[in-house]
Amino acid sequence: MAAKDRFMTNLIEIKHVRHAYQTKAGPLPVLDGLDLAVPEGGFVAVVGPSGCGKSTLTKLVAGLLKPDTGEVWLHGEQVKSPRSTVGMAFQNPVMLEWRTILQNVMLPLEIVPTRLGKAQQQERARYLLSLVGLEGFEDKRPSELSGGMRQRASLCRALVHQPEVLILDEPFGALDAFTREDLWQIMHQVKEKEPFTGVLITHDLRESIYLADQVVVLSGRPARTQYVLDIPDQGDGPRDIEMLYTKETADMLHDLRNQIEIAQGRAPAA
């Protein structure tokens, strides 16, 4: 059974979205009739040339930006303002140095309405930190942790209020290769314990194949959906990192690399 067949309904729907930024030189079109759907419980990776509008896409889903035309829907409701049901993690895991790691993770619970009492909030934050291997580091300051550890804490912070959607905008891009692969595996473990619908923005094609159920390639700016690759179902449980070294993955990487070159104008469209 294909990965996409495991899900029943689309939680995120982007319909015919166009958006341009206003500059001194005039409008700068970024998205041009973009269509994208993410099934409930699914994980979609979005790749494309630099500056093609990938981060703009995340802002639209989170309600931080309104499209010029078209619609963005989340769980059957049109997105017109910021959504508390969306969690976000970025390449730079900004942490407040005057707060402990536990306090940093709990920060969204001070902003997003919650029914959890203070003790329950701490219990949830500690649980998430334990889930990503940071048990025992709750009282440390951000500067006392490595970059990979801070990124793990950032992931916990994005999940602490139990969002429906988790947006990951180049979260592992600044890390070394070994730490990055370690965090990829942690992501699969976390998703098993803390189900969410995921949108990953990345320049790393291996990352997109390992983490996602589907990879969407955007065209050059102004972007549209150029190509969609469904990742074969790997069965139950977290994926084995060894899948990245199979012929099937090599073939998928070749297809995606070719699509990126097309989007960059470096190769002819088939």
FENURZI-V555169 format. One record per backbone hydrogen bond with DSSP energy under -1.0 kcal/mol. NH is the residue of the N-H (numbers start at 1). CO is the residue of the C=O. If there is no record, write none. Layout:
# FENURZI-V555169
NH/CO
NH/CO
This chain:
# FENURZI-V555169
5/2
6/3
11/38
12/38
13/73
14/36
15/71
17/34
18/69
19/31
21/28
23/26
26/23
28/21
30/19
31/19
32/223
34/17
36/14
38/12
40/9
42/39
44/198
45/214
46/200
47/216
52/49
57/53
58/54
59/55
60/56
61/57
62/58
64/59
65/59
68/18
69/18
71/15
73/13
74/77
75/11
77/74
79/72
83/62
86/83
87/165
89/167
94/92
99/96
101/140
102/138
104/100
105/101
106/102
109/106
110/107
111/108
112/108
121/117
122/118
123/119
124/120
125/121
126/122
127/123
128/124
129/125
130/126
131/127
132/128
133/130
134/129
137/134
140/137
144/141
145/142
150/146
151/147
152/148
153/149
154/150
155/151
156/152
157/153
158/154
159/155
160/156
162/159
164/85
165/85
166/197
167/87
168/199
169/89
170/201
175/172
180/176
181/177
182/178
183/179
184/180
185/181
186/182
187/183
188/184
189/185
190/186
191/187
192/188
193/189
194/190
197/164
198/42
199/166
200/44
201/168
202/46
208/204
209/205
210/206
211/207
212/208
213/43
214/43
215/229
216/45
217/227
218/47
219/224
223/30
226/217
227/217
229/215
231/213
243/240
244/241
245/242
246/243
250/246
251/247
252/248
253/249
254/250
255/251
256/252
257/253
258/254
259/255
260/256
261/257
262/258
263/259
264/260
265/262
266/261
267/261
